[in-house]
Amino acid sequence: MSSSQAGPPASGAVGSQQVARAAIALRSMGEPNSFARRFDFWDTRYEGRRIFSELLGTFLLVLAAAGGGMVNARLGGVPAAARVVSPALMVVAVILFLGAVSGAHLNPAVSIAFALRGDFPWRRVPGYIIAQFAGAVLATLLLWALIGRHGPAGLTLPGPGISTTTAMLWEMVLTVGLVSTILGTASGAQQVGQIAAVGVGSYIALAGLFGAPVSGASMNPARSLGPALVLGDWNSWWAYLVGPVVGGAIAVGIAYILRGRGGGKVGTRSAQGTLGTLWRPGPIGQPMPAPDEPLDLEPDIPRDQEPGQPPGRSGPREQEPGQPGN
């Protein structure tokens, strides 16, 4: 046998292979198909649906957020409290019906924060951000076409006497709380499922009630810069870009201190949605034709059978053992 031919593996190599197989078997115990499904995080088969989900969700959010001010400027009758609570309620609704598709980020600061946290791949961030800005622009264009432009209505601007720097810092502080709420309710340590939507929406409403007079309480670059692009008003625009992004990064640092690195498997599913992993589009089973007549769900009871008596037994009930006679 020449030296170039491979001989039988050394005993040490065989032993290491056996140890590796044993380690894989141990890691797979109690976690069926763990290795077959381990790359679902990178699955791009449904990326178009996720992108459309972000566009639609942000469109609805900006329709409520910018629409409140524009409708009030045109017709009046929309109180300030309603203008800050309505976007929060819209976020709750969007998370509930789109969260499983894309994670319902609706906010470039949230997408960046999830990526910094390690729960979302960086290569998906540009597509999400483009979709979010596109949704904001389309919503503003629709509002403009339907009710017209009315000065700065629909924009997020610093309050009277508030400098751009102060507005930026205010947005940063508010976004720290928002992203901390999102990351906390999405982590494996304390994930609360769809109730997380209520927590996120509640924070947005509360932050808007006390923060809107200072900076508009946007906490979302797409919500602020989309209308600014359509309406051509770039006053203080950088405050609504820098503040939320920096605030989201600070929230990631806080999450690391509180819960360690990453949000776990649950955090990954919350960040990217479960489309293509836990469920796939398509019908489940065969469709059943509708009956011609309403179904009679009540069993036929013979006339001589007492109510509550099991079917098939007619006549008087038998006396239970140990029960006194009549």
Secondary structure as GFF3:
##gff-version 3
##sequence-region A 1 326
A	DSSP	alpha_helix	11	28	.	.	.	ID=ss1
A	DSSP	three_ten_helix	40	42	.	.	.	ID=ss2
A	DSSP	alpha_helix	47	75	.	.	.	ID=ss3
A	DSSP	alpha_helix	80	102	.	.	.	ID=ss4
A	DSSP	alpha_helix	108	117	.	.	.	ID=ss5
A	DSSP	three_ten_helix	122	124	.	.	.	ID=ss6
A	DSSP	alpha_helix	125	147	.	.	.	ID=ss7
A	DSSP	alpha_helix	164	186	.	.	.	ID=ss8
A	DSSP	alpha_helix	195	215	.	.	.	ID=ss9
A	DSSP	alpha_helix	221	231	.	.	.	ID=ss10
A	DSSP	alpha_helix	239	259	.	.	.	ID=ss11
A	DSSP	alpha_helix	264	272	.	.	.	ID=ss12
###
